Amino acid sequence: MHSTRTTDTKSVAPEQILDVALIGGGIMSATLGALLAKVQPDWSMAMFERLDVIAAESSHPWNNAGTGHAGLCELNYMPDPGDSAKAEQISEWFHVSRQFWTALVADGDLPDPAAFIHSAPHMDVVFGDRDVRYLRQRFQTLRSVPLFSATQYSEDPAVIAEWAPLLMAGRDRGEPIAATRYAAGTDVDFGALTEGLTRVMVEVGAHVHLSHEVTGLHRDPEGIWTITGRNRKAKQPFTVRARFVFVGAGGYALKLLQKARIPEVRGYAVFPFGAQFLRTDNPDVVARHDAKIYSQAALGAPPMSVPHLDKRIVDGQESLLFGPYATFSTRLLKHGRLTDLFTTLRPGNLAVLLAVGLQNLGLVRYLIGQLLSTRTRKFAQLQRFYPNAHPADWHLIQAGQRAQLVKPDPRTIGVLTFGTELVTGAEGTIAGLLGASPGASTAPAVMTDLLQRCFPPHREEWEPILRAMMPGLAAPVGTDQQRVDDTYGLTAQGLALS
């Protein structure tokens, strides 16, 4: 994966006021930058990334599972097997993502879709009578929903073995098992995609400033933001001004929004989770698994800890990934500092954090158990999916850090959320994204929402452009089966998916 390297802040004249400043070099900032390059290419725009490469945190391909969340296999999006509303919404958003990427491919902006997206069936597998009943009911609910009607279901070990040979080889056939399969799933390299989207904005004159860490945000009486920070490579301070600021800094987003002093994040806090995965590049093993398989989370585990065995394609190489195994650190970014969490603490959010801790003792016990887990215990979890797994084929890798959002709640004082939230403030002159999954997969829909909320005077001018690129914004894909089939067909062709 080639890293985008461009200029430093010398390219921004002190007297210049940027139209848009993007803080953070990940998928969210890159998506917003690419959208603005399409609807308003004459605006001045700059991205500021604290590391010396972009997409090195949560957007990096080995810091996430690359599932391209579409609600197809993530059971945590549908805890009630009779309620498909959240899964449908996420699927709608992912169709918008596919449309956006397809439009960029057609325009020549993303010339090689194989650099970032590949076909990979999405599957669920569950074990035991209780979970088999759950998956069977979930399938019955989804089979009548156009977005999911192509889902296959089986409790036949022979059929499941055809779908996923590693899953069934060496397994005791006496235990009840069930699986679903959606053949049109995908694996997404969000790192490569971030680089491609960044090039789209660079092509219209935007600048990318690497090794530039933003540490301060202040809005003057005229409504212009002053952004201060430090060039980590040159060890020099920098200052720029901008009319609009987007904070897409992952785990650092909250503390920067706090520095901006916007009331919309008053009482907000974050709780960091890390993760490890087992990975194999053994071609003999990888060749026998062509799917992303999800299951149920352990009792007391957070939703994003759902175990899964994933096919990954990164830089043209196929690998398998299994996990996650939870880790804990007070860092809010993988390449952050141990003091990170403490920099977000305020008198107004301490009670919120404490309340969440007391309400989630099962989660605390789960985290402690994960931290004390030996490699042998971790490998036993893999063998639940892949009974014949050999330890010599697999090695542990450290994935990214996720800063889960903690919000004030009038009934419980605080609540731990497991989604993403777009926050806007100061009359729409600043916005930031807080939380984690399914952010990357739904970035185009979320960033289009940002454009509508923060730039209402431009809505009439921009809307035809946005709807031409993403028809799902105007007419949801899932309204009927023909629309679903047509959208899948057009985007599969445009993205060179099988």
C-alpha positions in Angstrom: 0.0 0.0 0.0 1.5 3.3 -1.1 1.3 6.2 1.4 0.3 9.7 0.3 3.0 12.2 1.1 2.6 15.9 0.1 3.5 19.3 1.4 3.7 20.9 4.9 2.0 24.0 6.2 4.3 26.3 4.3 1.9 25.9 1.4 -0.8 27.7 3.5 -0.1 31.4 3.6 -0.6 32.9 7.0 -3.1 35.4 5.7 -5.1 32.7 3.8 -8.4 31.5 5.3 -9.1 27.9 4.2 -12.7 27.1 3.3 -12.3 23.6 4.8 -9.8 22.1 7.3 -9.9 18.3 7.8 -8.3 17.0 11.0 -7.2 13.4 10.7 -6.1 11.4 7.7 -8.6 8.5 7.8 -11.5 7.3 5.8 -14.0 9.9 7.2 -11.9 13.0 6.3 -10.9 11.5 2.9 -14.6 10.8 2.1 -15.6 14.3 3.0 -12.7 15.7 1.1 -13.6 13.7 -2.0 -17.3 14.7 -1.8 -16.3 18.4 -1.6 -14.0 18.0 -4.5 -17.0 16.9 -6.5 -19.5 19.5 -5.4 -17.3 22.5 -4.8 -13.9 21.9 -6.4 -12.9 25.6 -6.2 -12.8 25.6 -2.4 -9.5 25.7 -0.6 -9.0 22.6 1.5 -6.3 21.0 3.6 -6.0 17.8 5.6 -3.8 17.6 8.8 -2.6 14.2 9.9 -0.4 13.7 13.0 1.5 10.7 11.6 3.8 10.6 8.6 1.4 8.6 6.5 -2.4 8.7 6.1 -4.7 5.8 7.0 -2.4 4.5 9.7 -5.0 4.2 12.5 -8.5 2.6 12.3 -8.5 2.9 8.5 -5.4 0.7 8.1 -6.4 -2.7 6.6 -4.8 -4.6 9.5 -6.5 -2.4 12.1 -10.0 -3.4 11.1 -11.7 -6.5 9.7 -12.6 -4.9 6.3 -16.0 -6.4 6.3 -17.8 -3.5 4.5 -20.6 -3.6 7.1 -23.9 -4.2 5.3 -25.8 -5.8 8.1 -25.5 -9.1 6.2 -23.7 -11.1 8.9 -23.3 -8.9 12.0 -25.7 -10.4 14.5 -25.1 -7.6 16.9 -27.1 -5.3 14.6 -30.1 -7.6 15.1 -30.2 -8.9 18.7 -34.0 -9.3 18.3 -34.3 -11.8 15.5 -37.7 -10.4 14.6 -36.5 -6.8 14.3 -34.5 -6.0 11.2 -34.7 -2.2 11.2 -31.1 -1.5 12.2 -29.7 -4.1 9.8 -31.8 -2.6 7.0 -30.6 0.9 7.7 -26.9 -0.2 7.7 -27.5 -2.1 4.5 -29.0 1.0 2.9 -26.0 3.1 3.9 -23.6 0.5 2.5 -25.4 0.5 -0.9 -24.9 4.3 -0.9 -21.2 3.6 -0.3 -21.1 1.2 -3.2 -22.8 3.8 -5.5 -20.3 6.5 -4.5 -17.3 4.4 -5.1 -18.8 3.2 -8.4 -19.3 6.8 -9.5 -15.7 7.6 -8.7 -14.5 4.6 -10.6 -16.6 5.7 -13.6 -15.1 9.2 -13.5 -11.5 7.8 -13.4 -10.9 9.0 -9.8 -10.5 5.4 -8.5 -9.1 3.7 -11.6 -8.5 0.3 -10.1 -11.3 -0.9 -7.8 -9.4 -4.1 -7.2 -7.0 -2.0 -5.1 -9.6 -1.7 -2.4 -12.6 -4.0 -2.8 -13.1 -7.7 -3.5 -15.9 -10.2 -3.4 -16.2 -12.3 -0.2 -19.4 -14.0 0.8 -20.7 -13.0 4.3 -21.8 -15.8 6.6 -23.1 -16.4 10.1 -22.5 -19.6 12.0 -24.0 -20.6 15.4 -23.8 -23.6 17.6 -26.2 -25.2 20.0 -30.0 -25.3 20.1 -30.6 -21.8 21.5 -28.5 -20.0 18.9 -29.8 -22.2 16.1 -33.3 -21.2 16.9 -32.2 -17.5 16.9 -30.5 -17.8 13.5 -33.5 -19.7 12.0 -35.8 -16.9 13.2 -33.5 -14.2 12.0 -33.4 -15.8 8.5 -37.2 -16.1 8.5 -37.4 -12.4 9.2 -34.9 -11.3 6.6 -36.0 -13.6 3.7 -38.9 -11.3 3.0 -36.8 -8.1 3.1 -35.5 -7.2 -0.4 -32.1 -6.2 0.9 -31.5 -9.7 2.4 -33.7 -12.0 0.3 -30.7 -13.6 -1.4 -29.6 -15.0 2.0 -29.2 -18.8 2.1 -29.8 -20.8 5.3 -28.8 -24.4 6.2 -28.6 -26.7 9.2 -27.1 -29.4 7.0 -23.4 -30.0 7.9 -22.7 -31.1 4.3 -24.1 -27.9 2.8 -22.2 -25.8 5.4 -19.0 -27.7 4.5 -19.5 -26.7 0.9 -19.8 -23.0 1.9 -16.9 -23.1 4.4 -14.7 -26.2 4.3 -12.4 -25.1 7.2 -15.5 -24.7 9.4 -16.6 -28.3 9.2 -13.4 -30.3 8.8 -12.7 -32.3 11.9 -15.9 -31.1 13.7 -18.1 -33.3 15.9 -21.2 -33.6 13.8 -23.4 -34.3 16.9 -23.6 -30.6 17.9 -26.5 -28.6 16.4 -25.1 -26.0 13.9 -26.7 -23.5 11.5 -25.3 -21.0 9.0 -26.5 -18.3 6.6 -24.6 -17.2 3.5 -24.9 -14.1 1.4 -22.8 -14.6 -1.7 -22.5 -10.9 -2.7 -20.6 -9.7 0.3 -17.3 -7.8 0.1 -13.9 -7.4 1.7 -12.8 -3.8 1.7 -9.2 -2.4 2.2 -10.1 0.9 3.8 -6.5 2.0 3.9 -6.2 1.8 0.1 -9.6 3.4 -0.3 -8.6 6.3 1.9 -5.5 6.9 -0.2 -7.6 6.8 -3.4 -10.1 9.3 -1.9 -7.3 11.6 -0.7 -5.9 11.7 -4.2 -9.4 12.9 -5.5 -9.2 16.0 -3.2 -5.5 16.5 -4.0 -6.4 16.6 -7.7 -8.5 19.7 -7.2 -5.8 21.5 -5.2 -6.2 20.3 -1.6 -3.1 19.9 0.5 -2.2 17.0 2.8 0.0 18.0 5.8 1.6 14.9 7.4 3.3 14.9 10.8 1.1 17.8 11.8 -0.7 17.3 15.1 -3.6 19.7 15.9 -3.7 20.6 19.5 -6.0 23.6 19.7 -9.2 25.0 18.1 -10.6 28.5 18.8 -13.4 30.4 17.0 -13.1 34.1 16.8 -16.0 36.6 16.9 -16.2 36.6 13.1 -16.8 32.9 13.2 -13.4 31.9 11.7 -11.6 29.0 13.4 -7.9 29.2 14.3 -6.3 25.8 14.3 -3.0 25.4 16.2 -0.7 22.5 16.5 2.8 21.2 16.0 4.8 19.9 13.1 6.1 16.7 14.8 8.9 16.3 12.2 10.2 19.8 12.1 9.3 20.3 15.8 7.8 23.7 15.0 4.3 25.1 15.9 1.9 26.0 13.1 -1.3 28.0 12.9 -3.9 28.0 10.1 -7.4 29.5 9.9 -10.5 28.0 8.4 -14.2 28.7 7.9 -15.2 25.1 8.5 -13.5 22.4 10.5 -14.2 18.6 10.4 -12.7 16.6 13.2 -12.2 13.1 11.8 -9.4 12.2 14.3 -10.8 8.9 15.6 -10.0 8.5 19.3 -8.8 12.1 19.5 -12.0 13.5 18.1 -13.6 14.1 21.5 -10.7 15.9 23.1 -10.4 18.2 20.1 -14.2 19.0 20.1 -13.8 19.7 23.9 -11.0 22.1 23.1 -13.4 23.8 20.6 -15.7 24.4 23.6 -18.9 23.4 21.7 -21.7 22.6 24.1 -22.9 19.7 22.0 -20.2 17.4 23.6 -20.7 18.6 27.2 -20.8 15.5 29.4 -19.5 13.2 26.6 -16.7 10.8 27.4 -15.0 7.9 25.7 -13.9 4.4 26.8 -11.1 2.8 24.8 -11.1 -0.8 23.6 -8.2 -2.4 21.7 -8.1 -5.7 19.9 -5.8 -8.4 18.7 -6.3 -10.8 15.9 -4.8 -14.2 14.9 -3.6 -14.0 11.3 -2.4 -16.6 8.8 -0.8 -16.1 5.4 -0.4 -19.9 4.7 -1.6 -20.3 1.1 -2.8 -23.8 1.7 -5.1 -22.7 4.6 -6.2 -19.5 2.9 -7.2 -21.2 -0.3 -9.8 -23.3 1.6 -11.7 -20.3 3.0 -13.6 -17.9 0.9 -15.9 -16.0 3.3 -16.3 -13.7 6.3 -18.0 -15.7 9.0 -19.5 -14.1 12.1 -21.0 -15.7 15.2 -22.5 -14.6 18.5 -20.5 -12.6 21.1 -19.6 -14.2 24.4 -21.8 -13.5 27.3 -21.0 -10.0 28.7 -18.9 -9.1 25.7 -19.4 -5.8 23.9 -21.1 -6.0 20.5 -17.9 -5.2 18.6 -16.3 -8.3 20.0 -18.3 -10.7 17.9 -15.9 -13.4 16.8 -15.3 -13.8 13.1 -13.1 -15.7 10.7 -12.4 -13.4 7.8 -10.9 -13.7 4.3 -8.7 -10.5 3.8 -7.1 -9.3 0.6 -4.4 -6.6 1.2 -2.0 -5.4 -1.4 -3.1 -8.3 -3.6 -2.2 -11.0 -0.9 -4.9 -13.2 0.6 -4.9 -13.9 4.3 -7.2 -15.1 7.0 -8.0 -13.1 10.2 -9.7 -14.4 13.4 -10.7 -12.5 16.4 -11.1 -10.0 18.0 -9.4 -10.5 21.4 -10.0 -7.5 23.5 -7.1 -5.5 24.9 -7.1 -2.4 27.1 -4.9 0.7 27.0 -5.5 4.3 28.1 -4.3 5.3 24.6 -7.1 6.5 22.3 -5.2 5.8 19.2 -2.9 2.8 18.4 -0.1 5.3 18.0 -1.3 7.5 20.8 -0.1 8.3 24.3 -0.8 6.6 27.6 -2.1 9.9 28.9 -4.8 10.1 26.2 -7.8 9.0 28.2 -7.0 11.3 31.0 -6.9 14.3 28.7 -10.7 13.8 27.9 -11.8 13.8 31.6 -13.8 16.8 32.7 -15.9 17.5 35.9 -19.0 17.1 33.7 -18.2 13.6 32.4 -16.7 11.9 35.4 -20.0 10.8 36.9 -21.1 9.7 33.4 -18.1 7.4 33.1 -18.4 6.0 36.6 -22.1 5.2 36.1 -21.3 3.3 32.9 -18.7 1.3 34.7 -21.1 0.3 37.4 -23.8 -0.6 34.9 -21.5 -2.7 32.8 -19.8 -5.0 35.4 -20.2 -7.9 33.0 -18.2 -6.0 30.4 -15.5 -5.2 33.0 -15.3 -9.0 33.9 -15.1 -9.8 30.2 -12.2 -7.4 29.7 -10.3 -8.7 32.6 -10.8 -12.3 31.4 -9.6 -11.3 27.9 -6.5 -9.6 29.4 -5.6 -12.7 31.4 -6.3 -15.0 28.5 -3.3 -17.1 27.4 -2.4 -17.8 23.8 -3.7 -21.4 24.3 -7.1 -20.1 25.4 -7.1 -17.7 22.5 -6.3 -20.4 20.0 -9.1 -22.6 21.5 -11.5 -19.9 20.4 -10.2 -20.1 16.8 -10.6 -23.9 16.9 -14.3 -23.4 17.7 -14.5 -22.0 14.2 -11.7 -24.0 12.6 -11.2 -27.3 14.5 -8.1 -28.4 12.5 -6.3 -25.1 12.9 -2.5 -25.6 13.6 -0.8 -23.1 15.9 2.3 -22.9 13.7 0.2 -21.3 10.9 -1.1 -18.4 13.0 0.4 -15.3 14.6 -1.0 -12.6 16.8 -1.3 -9.0 15.4 -2.3 -5.9 17.3 -5.3 -4.1 15.6 -6.5 -0.6 16.2 -7.9 1.2 19.2 -11.6 2.2 19.3 -12.8 5.0 21.5 -16.4 4.0 22.3 -18.7 6.9 23.0 -20.2 7.4 26.5 -23.1 9.8 26.6 -25.1 11.4 29.4 -28.5 9.9 30.0 -31.3 11.3 32.1 -32.4 8.0 33.4 -29.1 6.1 34.0 -26.6 9.1 34.2 -24.5 7.6 31.5 -24.8 5.1 28.7 -22.1 3.3 26.7 -22.9 3.4 22.9 -21.6 1.1 20.2 -22.2 3.1 17.1 -21.1 6.3 15.6 -22.5 9.8 16.1 -22.0 12.9 13.9 -21.8 16.0 16.1 -22.1 19.5 14.7 -21.8 22.8 16.5 -21.1 26.6 16.3 -23.8 27.3 13.7 -22.5 24.4 11.6 -19.0 25.6 11.3 -17.5 22.6 13.0 -18.4 18.9 13.0 -16.8 15.7 14.3 -17.5 12.0 14.2 -17.5 10.1 17.5 -17.6 6.4 18.2 -16.6 3.4 16.0 -18.4 0.7 13.9 -19.9 0.8 11.4 -18.3 4.2 10.5 -16.0 3.4 7.6 -18.5 1.4 5.7 -21.2 4.1 5.9 -18.9 7.1 5.4 -20.5 8.5 2.2 -24.0 8.6 3.8 -22.7 10.1 7.0 -20.6 12.7 5.2 -23.5 13.6 2.9 -25.6 14.1 6.1 -22.8 16.5 7.3 -23.0 18.5 4.0 -26.7 18.9 4.4 -26.5 19.9 8.1 -23.5 22.2 7.9 -23.9 23.9 4.4 -27.7 24.5 4.0 -27.2 27.4 1.6 -25.5 25.0 -0.9 -28.0 22.2 -0.6 -30.0 23.1 -3.7 -26.8 23.5 -5.8 -25.1 20.3 -4.5 -28.1 17.9 -4.3 -28.3 17.1 -8.0 -24.6 16.2 -8.1 -24.8 14.0 -4.9 -28.0 12.2 -6.1 -26.4 11.5 -9.5 -23.5 9.8 -7.8 -25.6 8.2 -5.1 -29.2 7.5 -6.2 -29.9 5.8 -3.0 -29.9 9.2 -1.2 -33.2 10.1 -3.1 -34.7 6.6 -3.5 -33.7 4.1 -0.9 -32.4 0.9 -2.5 -34.4 -1.5 -0.3 -37.9 -0.3 -1.3 -38.4 -3.2 -3.7 -36.6 -6.3 -5.0 -36.0 -5.0 -8.5 -34.2 -1.9 -7.2 -32.0 -4.0 -4.9 -31.1 -6.3 -7.8 -30.4 -3.5 -10.2 -28.2 -1.6 -7.7 -26.2 -4.8 -6.8 -25.8 -5.5 -10.5 -24.7 -2.0 -11.5 -22.3 -1.5 -8.6 -20.9 -5.0 -8.9 -20.1 -4.3 -12.6 -18.7 -0.9 -11.8 -16.5 -2.2 -9.0 -15.4 -5.3 -10.9 -16.9 -7.7 -8.4 -17.8 -11.2 -9.2 
